[in-house]
Amino acid sequence: MNEKIATKLMMAKRLKTETEKECKDASSREIGTTAEDIHLDDLYTRYRQRLRKSLFRSGLLISLVACVVSILIGIIFQQKPLLSRLSDHPV
């Protein structure tokens, strides 16, 4: 009977030791995962900021080009009637 109790105590100690080791491993993995998550969040935040700036610059450039083209088209069509009026009146 003492042997059974001793065996059960040894098994309980082994189980406790294994459980403690697993807990330590799990906590170290969580710390590593948390650090990795923080690093990934930081990278994602910087990527989002660069993307936002890039999209803003692209939109600004496209708007500028569109304005210049529309002004040029307006100038060209404004000059055509003026040229036709000048050619109707000989000097």
PyMOL Python script that loads the backbone (N, CA, C, O; Angstrom):
from pymol import cmd

cmd.read_pdbstr("""\
ATOM      1  N   MET A   1       0.815  -1.175   0.000  1.00  0.00           N
ATOM      2  CA  MET A   1       0.000   0.000   0.000  1.00  0.00           C
ATOM      3  C   MET A   1       0.872   1.258   0.000  1.00  0.00           C
ATOM      4  O   MET A   1       0.538   2.235  -0.671  1.00  0.00           O
ATOM      5  N   ASN A   2       1.966   1.250   0.730  1.00  0.00           N
ATOM      6  CA  ASN A   2       2.885   2.373   0.731  1.00  0.00           C
ATOM      7  C   ASN A   2       3.492   2.587  -0.645  1.00  0.00           C
ATOM      8  O   ASN A   2       3.749   3.720  -1.054  1.00  0.00           O
ATOM      9  N   GLU A   3       3.717   1.496  -1.350  1.00  0.00           N
ATOM     10  CA  GLU A   3       4.283   1.589  -2.697  1.00  0.00           C
ATOM     11  C   GLU A   3       3.306   2.298  -3.633  1.00  0.00           C
ATOM     12  O   GLU A   3       3.710   3.101  -4.473  1.00  0.00           O
ATOM     13  N   LYS A   4       2.033   1.996  -3.482  1.00  0.00           N
ATOM     14  CA  LYS A   4       1.023   2.648  -4.322  1.00  0.00           C
ATOM     15  C   LYS A   4       0.978   4.148  -4.042  1.00  0.00           C
ATOM     16  O   LYS A   4       0.893   4.960  -4.964  1.00  0.00           O
ATOM     17  N   ILE A   5       1.034   4.501  -2.778  1.00  0.00           N
ATOM     18  CA  ILE A   5       0.999   5.913  -2.407  1.00  0.00           C
ATOM     19  C   ILE A   5       2.253   6.618  -2.907  1.00  0.00           C
ATOM     20  O   ILE A   5       2.187   7.732  -3.426  1.00  0.00           O
ATOM     21  N   ALA A   6       3.409   5.949  -2.745  1.00  0.00           N
ATOM     22  CA  ALA A   6       4.668   6.534  -3.216  1.00  0.00           C
ATOM     23  C   ALA A   6       4.640   6.708  -4.725  1.00  0.00           C
ATOM     24  O   ALA A   6       5.095   7.727  -5.244  1.00  0.00           O
ATOM     25  N   THR A   7       4.111   5.720  -5.429  1.00  0.00           N
ATOM     26  CA  THR A   7       4.012   5.801  -6.886  1.00  0.00           C
ATOM     27  C   THR A   7       3.091   6.956  -7.294  1.00  0.00           C
ATOM     28  O   THR A   7       3.401   7.708  -8.218  1.00  0.00           O
ATOM     29  N   LYS A   8       1.974   7.086  -6.608  1.00  0.00           N
ATOM     30  CA  LYS A   8       1.038   8.174  -6.927  1.00  0.00           C
ATOM     31  C   LYS A   8       1.658   9.539  -6.637  1.00  0.00           C
ATOM     32  O   LYS A   8       1.458  10.490  -7.392  1.00  0.00           O
ATOM     33  N   LEU A   9       2.421   9.632  -5.528  1.00  0.00           N
ATOM     34  CA  LEU A   9       3.089  10.888  -5.213  1.00  0.00           C
ATOM     35  C   LEU A   9       4.136  11.239  -6.275  1.00  0.00           C
ATOM     36  O   LEU A   9       4.247  12.396  -6.682  1.00  0.00           O
ATOM     37  N   MET A  10       4.894  10.250  -6.715  1.00  0.00           N
ATOM     38  CA  MET A  10       5.904  10.487  -7.755  1.00  0.00           C
ATOM     39  C   MET A  10       5.244  10.917  -9.059  1.00  0.00           C
ATOM     40  O   MET A  10       5.738  11.808  -9.749  1.00  0.00           O
ATOM     41  N   MET A  11       4.123  10.277  -9.391  1.00  0.00           N
ATOM     42  CA  MET A  11       3.402  10.648 -10.608  1.00  0.00           C
ATOM     43  C   MET A  11       2.860  12.074 -10.495  1.00  0.00           C
ATOM     44  O   MET A  11       2.890  12.834 -11.463  1.00  0.00           O
ATOM     45  N   ALA A  12       2.370  12.427  -9.315  1.00  0.00           N
ATOM     46  CA  ALA A  12       1.845  13.782  -9.103  1.00  0.00           C
ATOM     47  C   ALA A  12       2.964  14.807  -9.229  1.00  0.00           C
ATOM     48  O   ALA A  12       2.764  15.872  -9.814  1.00  0.00           O
ATOM     49  N   LYS A  13       4.162  14.492  -8.675  1.00  0.00           N
ATOM     50  CA  LYS A  13       5.298  15.409  -8.778  1.00  0.00           C
ATOM     51  C   LYS A  13       5.729  15.574 -10.228  1.00  0.00           C
ATOM     52  O   LYS A  13       6.020  16.685 -10.670  1.00  0.00           O
ATOM     53  N   ARG A  14       5.771  14.465 -10.971  1.00  0.00           N
ATOM     54  CA  ARG A  14       6.134  14.532 -12.401  1.00  0.00           C
ATOM     55  C   ARG A  14       5.135  15.384 -13.162  1.00  0.00           C
ATOM     56  O   ARG A  14       5.501  16.236 -13.972  1.00  0.00           O
ATOM     57  N   LEU A  15       3.860  15.131 -12.880  1.00  0.00           N
ATOM     58  CA  LEU A  15       2.807  15.892 -13.564  1.00  0.00           C
ATOM     59  C   LEU A  15       2.925  17.378 -13.246  1.00  0.00           C
ATOM     60  O   LEU A  15       2.775  18.225 -14.127  1.00  0.00           O
ATOM     61  N   LYS A  16       3.197  17.687 -11.971  1.00  0.00           N
ATOM     62  CA  LYS A  16       3.357  19.076 -11.569  1.00  0.00           C
ATOM     63  C   LYS A  16       4.552  19.709 -12.273  1.00  0.00           C
ATOM     64  O   LYS A  16       4.462  20.838 -12.757  1.00  0.00           O
ATOM     65  N   THR A  17       5.667  18.990 -12.333  1.00  0.00           N
ATOM     66  CA  THR A  17       6.868  19.493 -12.985  1.00  0.00           C
ATOM     67  C   THR A  17       6.618  19.718 -14.478  1.00  0.00           C
ATOM     68  O   THR A  17       6.989  20.755 -15.028  1.00  0.00           O
ATOM     69  N   GLU A  18       5.988  18.740 -15.123  1.00  0.00           N
ATOM     70  CA  GLU A  18       5.690  18.878 -16.558  1.00  0.00           C
ATOM     71  C   GLU A  18       4.742  20.049 -16.812  1.00  0.00           C
ATOM     72  O   GLU A  18       4.904  20.791 -17.781  1.00  0.00           O
ATOM     73  N   THR A  19       3.755  20.204 -15.935  1.00  0.00           N
ATOM     74  CA  THR A  19       2.799  21.303 -16.081  1.00  0.00           C
ATOM     75  C   THR A  19       3.499  22.649 -15.926  1.00  0.00           C
ATOM     76  O   THR A  19       3.229  23.584 -16.679  1.00  0.00           O
ATOM     77  N   GLU A  20       4.398  22.744 -14.951  1.00  0.00           N
ATOM     78  CA  GLU A  20       5.148  23.990 -14.759  1.00  0.00           C
ATOM     79  C   GLU A  20       6.006  24.306 -15.977  1.00  0.00           C
ATOM     80  O   GLU A  20       6.077  25.454 -16.414  1.00  0.00           O
ATOM     81  N   LYS A  21       6.662  23.274 -16.527  1.00  0.00           N
ATOM     82  CA  LYS A  21       7.484  23.482 -17.729  1.00  0.00           C
ATOM     83  C   LYS A  21       6.624  23.953 -18.891  1.00  0.00           C
ATOM     84  O   LYS A  21       7.006  24.869 -19.619  1.00  0.00           O
ATOM     85  N   GLU A  22       5.466  23.332 -19.066  1.00  0.00           N
ATOM     86  CA  GLU A  22       4.574  23.724 -20.159  1.00  0.00           C
ATOM     87  C   GLU A  22       4.080  25.161 -19.969  1.00  0.00           C
ATOM     88  O   GLU A  22       3.957  25.912 -20.937  1.00  0.00           O
ATOM     89  N   CYS A  23       3.802  25.536 -18.730  1.00  0.00           N
ATOM     90  CA  CYS A  23       3.351  26.907 -18.460  1.00  0.00           C
ATOM     91  C   CYS A  23       4.454  27.914 -18.783  1.00  0.00           C
ATOM     92  O   CYS A  23       4.194  28.960 -19.376  1.00  0.00           O
ATOM     93  N   LYS A  24       5.688  27.589 -18.389  1.00  0.00           N
ATOM     94  CA  LYS A  24       6.806  28.483 -18.687  1.00  0.00           C
ATOM     95  C   LYS A  24       7.013  28.606 -20.187  1.00  0.00           C
ATOM     96  O   LYS A  24       7.240  29.702 -20.700  1.00  0.00           O
ATOM     97  N   ASP A  25       6.934  27.473 -20.895  1.00  0.00           N
ATOM     98  CA  ASP A  25       7.078  27.511 -22.358  1.00  0.00           C
ATOM     99  C   ASP A  25       5.972  28.339 -22.997  1.00  0.00           C
ATOM    100  O   ASP A  25       6.217  29.137 -23.902  1.00  0.00           O
ATOM    101  N   ALA A  26       4.756  28.136 -22.514  1.00  0.00           N
ATOM    102  CA  ALA A  26       3.617  28.872 -23.073  1.00  0.00           C
ATOM    103  C   ALA A  26       3.762  30.367 -22.816  1.00  0.00           C
ATOM    104  O   ALA A  26       3.495  31.182 -23.698  1.00  0.00           O
ATOM    105  N   SER A  27       4.188  30.725 -21.600  1.00  0.00           N
ATOM    106  CA  SER A  27       4.322  32.155 -21.309  1.00  0.00           C
ATOM    107  C   SER A  27       5.447  32.782 -22.128  1.00  0.00           C
ATOM    108  O   SER A  27       5.322  33.926 -22.566  1.00  0.00           O
ATOM    109  N   SER A  28       6.543  32.054 -22.342  1.00  0.00           N
ATOM    110  CA  SER A  28       7.620  32.611 -23.168  1.00  0.00           C
ATOM    111  C   SER A  28       7.177  32.733 -24.621  1.00  0.00           C
ATOM    112  O   SER A  28       7.574  33.669 -25.315  1.00  0.00           O
ATOM    113  N   ARG A  29       6.361  31.798 -25.082  1.00  0.00           N
ATOM    114  CA  ARG A  29       5.831  31.909 -26.450  1.00  0.00           C
ATOM    115  C   ARG A  29       4.886  33.102 -26.550  1.00  0.00           C
ATOM    116  O   ARG A  29       4.889  33.818 -27.551  1.00  0.00           O
ATOM    117  N   GLU A  30       4.073  33.314 -25.508  1.00  0.00           N
ATOM    118  CA  GLU A  30       3.155  34.458 -25.518  1.00  0.00           C
ATOM    119  C   GLU A  30       3.920  35.764 -25.540  1.00  0.00           C
ATOM    120  O   GLU A  30       3.537  36.694 -26.251  1.00  0.00           O
ATOM    121  N   ILE A  31       4.993  35.849 -24.774  1.00  0.00           N
ATOM    122  CA  ILE A  31       5.804  37.066 -24.764  1.00  0.00           C
ATOM    123  C   ILE A  31       6.409  37.286 -26.140  1.00  0.00           C
ATOM    124  O   ILE A  31       6.420  38.412 -26.639  1.00  0.00           O
ATOM    125  N   GLY A  32       6.913  36.224 -26.757  1.00  0.00           N
ATOM    126  CA  GLY A  32       7.459  36.328 -28.113  1.00  0.00           C
ATOM    127  C   GLY A  32       6.399  36.728 -29.112  1.00  0.00           C
ATOM    128  O   GLY A  32       6.640  37.557 -29.990  1.00  0.00           O
ATOM    129  N   THR A  33       5.230  36.140 -28.979  1.00  0.00           N
ATOM    130  CA  THR A  33       4.134  36.454 -29.889  1.00  0.00           C
ATOM    131  C   THR A  33       3.688  37.896 -29.688  1.00  0.00           C
ATOM    132  O   THR A  33       3.409  38.601 -30.658  1.00  0.00           O
ATOM    133  N   THR A  34       3.621  38.332 -28.453  1.00  0.00           N
ATOM    134  CA  THR A  34       3.211  39.703 -28.171  1.00  0.00           C
ATOM    135  C   THR A  34       4.222  40.689 -28.758  1.00  0.00           C
ATOM    136  O   THR A  34       3.830  41.697 -29.347  1.00  0.00           O
ATOM    137  N   ALA A  35       5.499  40.411 -28.604  1.00  0.00           N
ATOM    138  CA  ALA A  35       6.524  41.286 -29.174  1.00  0.00           C
ATOM    139  C   ALA A  35       6.422  41.293 -30.698  1.00  0.00           C
ATOM    140  O   ALA A  35       6.572  42.335 -31.337  1.00  0.00           O
ATOM    141  N   GLU A  36       6.166  40.126 -31.264  1.00  0.00           N
ATOM    142  CA  GLU A  36       6.026  40.043 -32.721  1.00  0.00           C
ATOM    143  C   GLU A  36       4.789  40.812 -33.184  1.00  0.00           C
ATOM    144  O   GLU A  36       4.826  41.502 -34.203  1.00  0.00           O
ATOM    145  N   ASP A  37       3.692  40.688 -32.429  1.00  0.00           N
ATOM    146  CA  ASP A  37       2.474  41.425 -32.775  1.00  0.00           C
ATOM    147  C   ASP A  37       2.693  42.928 -32.711  1.00  0.00           C
ATOM    148  O   ASP A  37       2.221  43.666 -33.576  1.00  0.00           O
ATOM    149  N   ILE A  38       3.409  43.383 -31.685  1.00  0.00           N
ATOM    150  CA  ILE A  38       3.697  44.812 -31.562  1.00  0.00           C
ATOM    151  C   ILE A  38       4.528  45.281 -32.747  1.00  0.00           C
ATOM    152  O   ILE A  38       4.281  46.347 -33.310  1.00  0.00           O
ATOM    153  N   HIS A  39       5.519  44.471 -33.121  1.00  0.00           N
ATOM    154  CA  HIS A  39       6.371  44.827 -34.261  1.00  0.00           C
ATOM    155  C   HIS A  39       5.546  44.883 -35.549  1.00  0.00           C
ATOM    156  O   HIS A  39       5.703  45.804 -36.351  1.00  0.00           O
ATOM    157  N   LEU A  40       4.674  43.901 -35.743  1.00  0.00           N
ATOM    158  CA  LEU A  40       3.831  43.885 -36.950  1.00  0.00           C
ATOM    159  C   LEU A  40       2.865  45.071 -36.959  1.00  0.00           C
ATOM    160  O   LEU A  40       2.635  45.673 -38.007  1.00  0.00           O
ATOM    161  N   ASP A  41       2.301  45.407 -35.804  1.00  0.00           N
ATOM    162  CA  ASP A  41       1.407  46.565 -35.733  1.00  0.00           C
ATOM    163  C   ASP A  41       2.151  47.847 -36.085  1.00  0.00           C
ATOM    164  O   ASP A  41       1.616  48.717 -36.771  1.00  0.00           O
ATOM    165  N   ASP A  42       3.388  47.957 -35.610  1.00  0.00           N
ATOM    166  CA  ASP A  42       4.204  49.132 -35.916  1.00  0.00           C
ATOM    167  C   ASP A  42       4.482  49.220 -37.413  1.00  0.00           C
ATOM    168  O   ASP A  42       4.370  50.290 -38.010  1.00  0.00           O
ATOM    169  N   LEU A  43       4.845  48.088 -38.016  1.00  0.00           N
ATOM    170  CA  LEU A  43       5.093  48.073 -39.464  1.00  0.00           C
ATOM    171  C   LEU A  43       3.832  48.445 -40.241  1.00  0.00           C
ATOM    172  O   LEU A  43       3.896  49.209 -41.204  1.00  0.00           O
ATOM    173  N   TYR A  44       2.687  47.904 -39.823  1.00  0.00           N
ATOM    174  CA  TYR A  44       1.434  48.181 -40.510  1.00  0.00           C
ATOM    175  C   TYR A  44       1.073  49.661 -40.399  1.00  0.00           C
ATOM    176  O   TYR A  44       0.596  50.259 -41.363  1.00  0.00           O
ATOM    177  N   THR A  45       1.301  50.255 -39.214  1.00  0.00           N
ATOM    178  CA  THR A  45       1.000  51.670 -39.024  1.00  0.00           C
ATOM    179  C   THR A  45       1.864  52.528 -39.931  1.00  0.00           C
ATOM    180  O   THR A  45       1.367  53.462 -40.560  1.00  0.00           O
ATOM    181  N   ARG A  46       3.168  52.217 -40.004  1.00  0.00           N
ATOM    182  CA  ARG A  46       4.049  52.995 -40.885  1.00  0.00           C
ATOM    183  C   ARG A  46       3.656  52.811 -42.344  1.00  0.00           C
ATOM    184  O   ARG A  46       3.698  53.770 -43.114  1.00  0.00           O
ATOM    185  N   TYR A  47       3.273  51.595 -42.740  1.00  0.00           N
ATOM    186  CA  TYR A  47       2.841  51.336 -44.111  1.00  0.00           C
ATOM    187  C   TYR A  47       1.589  52.147 -44.440  1.00  0.00           C
ATOM    188  O   TYR A  47       1.493  52.743 -45.513  1.00  0.00           O
ATOM    189  N   ARG A  48       0.622  52.166 -43.506  1.00  0.00           N
ATOM    190  CA  ARG A  48      -0.605  52.931 -43.723  1.00  0.00           C
ATOM    191  C   ARG A  48      -0.319  54.408 -43.888  1.00  0.00           C
ATOM    192  O   ARG A  48      -0.922  55.062 -44.740  1.00  0.00           O
ATOM    193  N   GLN A  49       0.595  54.951 -43.087  1.00  0.00           N
ATOM    194  CA  GLN A  49       0.941  56.374 -43.188  1.00  0.00           C
ATOM    195  C   GLN A  49       1.596  56.677 -44.528  1.00  0.00           C
ATOM    196  O   GLN A  49       1.277  57.681 -45.165  1.00  0.00           O
ATOM    197  N   ARG A  50       2.514  55.810 -44.959  1.00  0.00           N
ATOM    198  CA  ARG A  50       3.157  56.040 -46.262  1.00  0.00           C
ATOM    199  C   ARG A  50       2.152  55.928 -47.387  1.00  0.00           C
ATOM    200  O   ARG A  50       2.193  56.710 -48.337  1.00  0.00           O
ATOM    201  N   LEU A  51       1.246  54.963 -47.291  1.00  0.00           N
ATOM    202  CA  LEU A  51       0.218  54.794 -48.328  1.00  0.00           C
ATOM    203  C   LEU A  51      -0.699  56.005 -48.381  1.00  0.00           C
ATOM    204  O   LEU A  51      -1.047  56.469 -49.466  1.00  0.00           O
ATOM    205  N   ARG A  52      -1.094  56.520 -47.226  1.00  0.00           N
ATOM    206  CA  ARG A  52      -1.961  57.700 -47.179  1.00  0.00           C
ATOM    207  C   ARG A  52      -1.287  58.899 -47.838  1.00  0.00           C
ATOM    208  O   ARG A  52      -1.912  59.617 -48.618  1.00  0.00           O
ATOM    209  N   LYS A  53       0.000  59.115 -47.518  1.00  0.00           N
ATOM    210  CA  LYS A  53       0.734  60.233 -48.126  1.00  0.00           C
ATOM    211  C   LYS A  53       0.861  60.045 -49.629  1.00  0.00           C
ATOM    212  O   LYS A  53       0.697  60.994 -50.397  1.00  0.00           O
ATOM    213  N   SER A  54       1.153  58.826 -50.044  1.00  0.00           N
ATOM    214  CA  SER A  54       1.317  58.546 -51.467  1.00  0.00           C
ATOM    215  C   SER A  54       0.006  58.776 -52.218  1.00  0.00           C
ATOM    216  O   SER A  54       0.004  59.373 -53.294  1.00  0.00           O
ATOM    217  N   LEU A  55      -1.095  58.311 -51.661  1.00  0.00           N
ATOM    218  CA  LEU A  55      -2.391  58.519 -52.311  1.00  0.00           C
ATOM    219  C   LEU A  55      -2.751  59.998 -52.363  1.00  0.00           C
ATOM    220  O   LEU A  55      -3.322  60.460 -53.351  1.00  0.00           O
ATOM    221  N   PHE A  56      -2.426  60.739 -51.318  1.00  0.00           N
ATOM    222  CA  PHE A  56      -2.701  62.175 -51.310  1.00  0.00           C
ATOM    223  C   PHE A  56      -1.906  62.871 -52.408  1.00  0.00           C
ATOM    224  O   PHE A  56      -2.443  63.699 -53.143  1.00  0.00           O
ATOM    225  N   ARG A  57      -0.621  62.530 -52.514  1.00  0.00           N
ATOM    226  CA  ARG A  57       0.219  63.152 -53.545  1.00  0.00           C
ATOM    227  C   ARG A  57      -0.269  62.788 -54.938  1.00  0.00           C
ATOM    228  O   ARG A  57      -0.298  63.640 -55.826  1.00  0.00           O
ATOM    229  N   SER A  58      -0.654  61.531 -55.136  1.00  0.00           N
ATOM    230  CA  SER A  58      -1.156  61.118 -56.449  1.00  0.00           C
ATOM    231  C   SER A  58      -2.437  61.868 -56.797  1.00  0.00           C
ATOM    232  O   SER A  58      -2.591  62.349 -57.920  1.00  0.00           O
ATOM    233  N   GLY A  59      -3.345  61.969 -55.851  1.00  0.00           N
ATOM    234  CA  GLY A  59      -4.593  62.699 -56.089  1.00  0.00           C
ATOM    235  C   GLY A  59      -4.349  64.160 -56.378  1.00  0.00           C
ATOM    236  O   GLY A  59      -4.998  64.747 -57.243  1.00  0.00           O
ATOM    237  N   LEU A  60      -3.407  64.754 -55.650  1.00  0.00           N
ATOM    238  CA  LEU A  60      -3.066  66.153 -55.875  1.00  0.00           C
ATOM    239  C   LEU A  60      -2.478  66.356 -57.269  1.00  0.00           C
ATOM    240  O   LEU A  60      -2.822  67.317 -57.957  1.00  0.00           O
ATOM    241  N   LEU A  61      -1.599  65.459 -57.680  1.00  0.00           N
ATOM    242  CA  LEU A  61      -0.990  65.561 -59.000  1.00  0.00           C
ATOM    243  C   LEU A  61      -2.029  65.385 -60.105  1.00  0.00           C
ATOM    244  O   LEU A  61      -2.022  66.123 -61.090  1.00  0.00           O
ATOM    245  N   ILE A  62      -2.906  64.424 -59.946  1.00  0.00           N
ATOM    246  CA  ILE A  62      -3.951  64.198 -60.950  1.00  0.00           C
ATOM    247  C   ILE A  62      -4.866  65.421 -61.035  1.00  0.00           C
ATOM    248  O   ILE A  62      -5.250  65.827 -62.131  1.00  0.00           O
ATOM    249  N   SER A  63      -5.214  66.003 -59.904  1.00  0.00           N
ATOM    250  CA  SER A  63      -6.058  67.211 -59.909  1.00  0.00           C
ATOM    251  C   SER A  63      -5.355  68.366 -60.598  1.00  0.00           C
ATOM    252  O   SER A  63      -5.975  69.106 -61.363  1.00  0.00           O
ATOM    253  N   LEU A  64      -4.078  68.525 -60.335  1.00  0.00           N
ATOM    254  CA  LEU A  64      -3.306  69.596 -60.962  1.00  0.00           C
ATOM    255  C   LEU A  64      -3.254  69.418 -62.482  1.00  0.00           C
ATOM    256  O   LEU A  64      -3.447  70.376 -63.232  1.00  0.00           O
ATOM    257  N   VAL A  65      -2.994  68.201 -62.924  1.00  0.00           N
ATOM    258  CA  VAL A  65      -2.944  67.933 -64.368  1.00  0.00           C
ATOM    259  C   VAL A  65      -4.313  68.183 -65.001  1.00  0.00           C
ATOM    260  O   VAL A  65      -4.396  68.762 -66.085  1.00  0.00           O
ATOM    261  N   ALA A  66      -5.376  67.756 -64.339  1.00  0.00           N
ATOM    262  CA  ALA A  66      -6.723  67.961 -64.872  1.00  0.00           C
ATOM    263  C   ALA A  66      -7.039  69.458 -64.983  1.00  0.00           C
ATOM    264  O   ALA A  66      -7.636  69.896 -65.966  1.00  0.00           O
ATOM    265  N   CYS A  67      -6.641  70.232 -63.984  1.00  0.00           N
ATOM    266  CA  CYS A  67      -6.875  71.680 -64.032  1.00  0.00           C
ATOM    267  C   CYS A  67      -6.101  72.325 -65.184  1.00  0.00           C
ATOM    268  O   CYS A  67      -6.652  73.151 -65.912  1.00  0.00           O
ATOM    269  N   VAL A  68      -4.849  71.958 -65.351  1.00  0.00           N
ATOM    270  CA  VAL A  68      -4.031  72.527 -66.424  1.00  0.00           C
ATOM    271  C   VAL A  68      -4.620  72.165 -67.784  1.00  0.00           C
ATOM    272  O   VAL A  68      -4.694  73.014 -68.672  1.00  0.00           O
ATOM    273  N   VAL A  69      -5.038  70.916 -67.953  1.00  0.00           N
ATOM    274  CA  VAL A  69      -5.619  70.491 -69.233  1.00  0.00           C
ATOM    275  C   VAL A  69      -6.917  71.241 -69.500  1.00  0.00           C
ATOM    276  O   VAL A  69      -7.151  71.682 -70.625  1.00  0.00           O
ATOM    277  N   SER A  70      -7.759  71.393 -68.491  1.00  0.00           N
ATOM    278  CA  SER A  70      -9.026  72.101 -68.717  1.00  0.00           C
ATOM    279  C   SER A  70      -8.791  73.580 -69.016  1.00  0.00           C
ATOM    280  O   SER A  70      -9.512  74.166 -69.823  1.00  0.00           O
ATOM    281  N   ILE A  71      -7.797  74.189 -68.380  1.00  0.00           N
ATOM    282  CA  ILE A  71      -7.470  75.586 -68.691  1.00  0.00           C
ATOM    283  C   ILE A  71      -6.967  75.701 -70.124  1.00  0.00           C
ATOM    284  O   ILE A  71      -7.369  76.617 -70.842  1.00  0.00           O
ATOM    285  N   LEU A  72      -6.104  74.799 -70.551  1.00  0.00           N
ATOM    286  CA  LEU A  72      -5.601  74.820 -71.931  1.00  0.00           C
ATOM    287  C   LEU A  72      -6.731  74.628 -72.931  1.00  0.00           C
ATOM    288  O   LEU A  72      -6.776  75.312 -73.954  1.00  0.00           O
ATOM    289  N   ILE A  73      -7.636  73.710 -72.650  1.00  0.00           N
ATOM    290  CA  ILE A  73      -8.778  73.494 -73.553  1.00  0.00           C
ATOM    291  C   ILE A  73      -9.638  74.755 -73.608  1.00  0.00           C
ATOM    292  O   ILE A  73     -10.098  75.144 -74.682  1.00  0.00           O
ATOM    293  N   GLY A  74      -9.855  75.392 -72.466  1.00  0.00           N
ATOM    294  CA  GLY A  74     -10.638  76.639 -72.450  1.00  0.00           C
ATOM    295  C   GLY A  74      -9.967  77.732 -73.249  1.00  0.00           C
ATOM    296  O   GLY A  74     -10.639  78.458 -73.981  1.00  0.00           O
ATOM    297  N   ILE A  75      -8.653  77.870 -73.129  1.00  0.00           N
ATOM    298  CA  ILE A  75      -7.914  78.886 -73.884  1.00  0.00           C
ATOM    299  C   ILE A  75      -7.995  78.616 -75.375  1.00  0.00           C
ATOM    300  O   ILE A  75      -8.209  79.536 -76.165  1.00  0.00           O
ATOM    301  N   ILE A  76      -7.825  77.358 -75.765  1.00  0.00           N
ATOM    302  CA  ILE A  76      -7.865  77.002 -77.195  1.00  0.00           C
ATOM    303  C   ILE A  76      -9.238  77.302 -77.783  1.00  0.00           C
ATOM    304  O   ILE A  76      -9.328  77.894 -78.858  1.00  0.00           O
ATOM    305  N   PHE A  77     -10.324  76.900 -77.088  1.00  0.00           N
ATOM    306  CA  PHE A  77     -11.660  77.141 -77.625  1.00  0.00           C
ATOM    307  C   PHE A  77     -12.044  78.612 -77.551  1.00  0.00           C
ATOM    308  O   PHE A  77     -12.875  79.075 -78.332  1.00  0.00           O
ATOM    309  N   GLN A  78     -11.455  79.342 -76.633  1.00  0.00           N
ATOM    310  CA  GLN A  78     -11.716  80.778 -76.547  1.00  0.00           C
ATOM    311  C   GLN A  78     -11.047  81.505 -77.714  1.00  0.00           C
ATOM    312  O   GLN A  78     -11.588  82.497 -78.202  1.00  0.00           O
ATOM    313  N   GLN A  79      -9.906  81.043 -78.164  1.00  0.00           N
ATOM    314  CA  GLN A  79      -9.180  81.703 -79.243  1.00  0.00           C
ATOM    315  C   GLN A  79      -9.795  81.403 -80.604  1.00  0.00           C
ATOM    316  O   GLN A  79      -9.692  82.234 -81.507  1.00  0.00           O
ATOM    317  N   LYS A  80     -10.427  80.251 -80.785  1.00  0.00           N
ATOM    318  CA  LYS A  80     -11.016  79.901 -82.080  1.00  0.00           C
ATOM    319  C   LYS A  80     -12.094  80.896 -82.508  1.00  0.00           C
ATOM    320  O   LYS A  80     -12.035  81.365 -83.645  1.00  0.00           O
ATOM    321  N   PRO A  81     -13.058  81.243 -81.685  1.00  0.00           N
ATOM    322  CA  PRO A  81     -14.039  82.249 -82.114  1.00  0.00           C
ATOM    323  C   PRO A  81     -13.388  83.610 -82.345  1.00  0.00           C
ATOM    324  O   PRO A  81     -13.809  84.348 -83.236  1.00  0.00           O
ATOM    325  N   LEU A  82     -12.390  83.948 -81.573  1.00  0.00           N
ATOM    326  CA  LEU A  82     -11.693  85.211 -81.744  1.00  0.00           C
ATOM    327  C   LEU A  82     -10.991  85.243 -83.097  1.00  0.00           C
ATOM    328  O   LEU A  82     -11.040  86.257 -83.794  1.00  0.00           O
ATOM    329  N   LEU A  83     -10.344  84.154 -83.473  1.00  0.00           N
ATOM    330  CA  LEU A  83      -9.662  84.081 -84.771  1.00  0.00           C
ATOM    331  C   LEU A  83     -10.661  84.132 -85.923  1.00  0.00           C
ATOM    332  O   LEU A  83     -10.394  84.750 -86.953  1.00  0.00           O
ATOM    333  N   SER A  84     -11.804  83.486 -85.750  1.00  0.00           N
ATOM    334  CA  SER A  84     -12.810  83.517 -86.824  1.00  0.00           C
ATOM    335  C   SER A  84     -13.400  84.921 -86.961  1.00  0.00           C
ATOM    336  O   SER A  84     -13.714  85.330 -88.079  1.00  0.00           O
ATOM    337  N   ARG A  85     -13.561  85.665 -85.885  1.00  0.00           N
ATOM    338  CA  ARG A  85     -14.045  87.046 -85.952  1.00  0.00           C
ATOM    339  C   ARG A  85     -13.029  87.944 -86.615  1.00  0.00           C
ATOM    340  O   ARG A  85     -13.393  88.840 -87.377  1.00  0.00           O
ATOM    341  N   LEU A  86     -11.757  87.717 -86.335  1.00  0.00           N
ATOM    342  CA  LEU A  86     -10.714  88.539 -86.937  1.00  0.00           C
ATOM    343  C   LEU A  86     -10.623  88.268 -88.438  1.00  0.00           C
ATOM    344  O   LEU A  86     -10.360  89.192 -89.208  1.00  0.00           O
ATOM    345  N   SER A  87     -10.831  87.046 -88.863  1.00  0.00           N
ATOM    346  CA  SER A  87     -10.735  86.748 -90.299  1.00  0.00           C
ATOM    347  C   SER A  87     -11.966  87.269 -91.060  1.00  0.00           C
ATOM    348  O   SER A  87     -11.880  87.458 -92.274  1.00  0.00           O
ATOM    349  N   ASP A  88     -13.104  87.508 -90.395  1.00  0.00           N
ATOM    350  CA  ASP A  88     -14.275  88.073 -91.046  1.00  0.00           C
ATOM    351  C   ASP A  88     -14.106  89.554 -91.341  1.00  0.00           C
ATOM    352  O   ASP A  88     -14.746  90.052 -92.267  1.00  0.00           O
ATOM    353  N   HIS A  89     -13.292  90.274 -90.615  1.00  0.00           N
ATOM    354  CA  HIS A  89     -13.075  91.714 -90.783  1.00  0.00           C
ATOM    355  C   HIS A  89     -11.715  91.938 -91.426  1.00  0.00           C
ATOM    356  O   HIS A  89     -10.685  91.835 -90.759  1.00  0.00           O
ATOM    357  N   PRO A  90     -11.708  92.244 -92.726  1.00  0.00           N
ATOM    358  CA  PRO A  90     -10.406  92.518 -93.351  1.00  0.00           C
ATOM    359  C   PRO A  90      -9.892  93.879 -92.931  1.00  0.00           C
ATOM    360  O   PRO A  90     -10.666  94.794 -92.649  1.00  0.00           O
ATOM    361  N   VAL A  91      -8.594  93.998 -92.893  1.00  0.00           N
ATOM    362  CA  VAL A  91      -7.966  95.241 -92.473  1.00  0.00           C
ATOM    363  C   VAL A  91      -7.820  96.181 -93.631  1.00  0.00           C
ATOM    364  O   VAL A  91      -7.306  97.287 -93.467  1.00  0.00           O
TER     365      VAL A  91
END
""", "prot")
cmd.dss("prot")
cmd.show_as("cartoon", "prot")
cmd.util.cbc("prot")
cmd.orient("prot")
